[in-house]
Amino acid sequence: MHEQIEPEPFSKKGQRTDTMLPLTPPSTVQKPSTSGNHEEILITPRKLFPELRKLSSKARKPPLRYRPERNTVFDIDQYLEGSRRGKCSEKNAKFLRYAFEHSRRVVMVAGAGVSVAAGIPDFRSSGGLFSTLRDEGVASGKELFDFNRVYSSAEVGLKFNRMIADMHAKCQETRPTEFHRLANTIAKEGRLTRLYTQNIDSIEDGMSHLQTQVPLEKPFPKTVQLHGSIRHMFCNKCSKIYDMDPSLFKAQEEQLDREVFPLCPQCTEFEVVRAVAGMRSQGVGKLRPRIVLYNEIHPEGESIGDVVSKDLKGRPDCLIIVGTTLKIPGVRAMCKQFARQVHQSNGIVLWLNTELPTKSIEDFLGFIDLIVVGDCQKVMSVFDTSSVLSK
Ligand SMILES: [Zn+2]
């Protein structure tokens, strides 16, 4: 019975193993053979070979036969329209595909450009969130994301709240884009070291292999949200994290004289308990979206630093900077570190965005192999249909 359910690895079917042997085995029981080339060798490595082959094919990375000159520009639209000359050459298309298909330790640093196709407004581009807000009477879109402005003026605070509620509603409707799916495939294949996203839409959470974790702790999740997420809110006093309740942020203009920011339920509860116990009041914290604003100290800066150093030690062989212009100094510095490390490992650094990097960004990063201009959602179209990534 035992043998049928769970055969011991080194036993023949129907034969007892050492652990099962009585102290004095009856003569009918054969001891497992220990001799080498005997036909009674109880295990054949048959099953091992496919596994080994799988491993070795994973380990085998085809040699990179061509590398474009530093900062070479590849235009996706031109290529897809049929141009195969100059910088839109097949060679560069193949190089791009090689990076996505064969890199084994990919670090991606993503920005708003990745989520535009999901209906999330870009911040800085013309027609993006900042300029829309400007039309609505806010001095600058950026003002609404400035910690000092939002939390020092009830008027700006209310506008901020309204924007948060709107944005949350928008994020609830989104679906992952083609590019999110591509990143997920790479993660599924065990080749994504990390996705660092500046987006607060949490679209990655809708993908099987791009999950994040709040707060950021070991073991570090696949996706690191560099600027937090609109799906959570927290208390500025007790730090308790809650799922976002947008209705709390829907205060109207006429409520200017009332509390602009919602009160923390946990703090409120503690206050009641303290009052009952005759203890002194310690005040109640206010809830705010768990996103990082301009001019505030990053609450998770240290943990993010830990993830980055861990990933740098892991010797990434590909850095993909996608859908961002790297305007945020911290993110820019992080990309520089990764670019240098990837370069040292003979890896590939890709820039993938609708806009070219500025000259100063090019110089700052130092090592961009290919600047891919165009919508990142179209990058799959550049690869052959036979690509493993198209599965
Ligand atoms: Zn609290």
Residues whose N, C-alpha, C, O or C-beta is under 5 A from the ligand:
A	BS01	ZN	C235 K237 C238 S239 C264 Q266 C267 G285
